[in-house]
């Protein structure tokens, strides 16, 4: 599988206009935490299936990106970063737009892609953002006019 990307774009009607890599990590930990609680309630080790990763924070990615690494046979890794781009609105005015990028490296599995889609949808809903999926489809989680 070639490396693939999905993007969560913070548009003007999103819950927030900027986000730090630490805040993204907090959302990932929050996801992990609520899946663990689901496991506790159902008396089944659900968190291992729902979140088969360990958060890795390489020094060279400080404040820009981190990755989720798995030693599970059906998963490999997901890279997550934050960046910004210049976009134009309908009137031609330029503005800076922050986005969260999810990257599946070439070694990633279909399991990683499924999990990355879950994480993307979860975070996009929380932030009321625009989600550009790996298959280039777009999902809108913000109020539209």
Buried (B, 14 or more C-beta within 10 A) or exposed (E): EEEBBBBBBBBEBBEEEEBEBEBBBEBBEEBBEBBBEEBEEEEEEBBEEBBBBEBEEEEEBEEEBBBBBBEEEEBBBBBBBBEEEEEEEEEEEEEEBBBBBBBBBEEBBEBBBEBBBBBBBBBBBBBBBBBBBBEEEEBEBBEEE
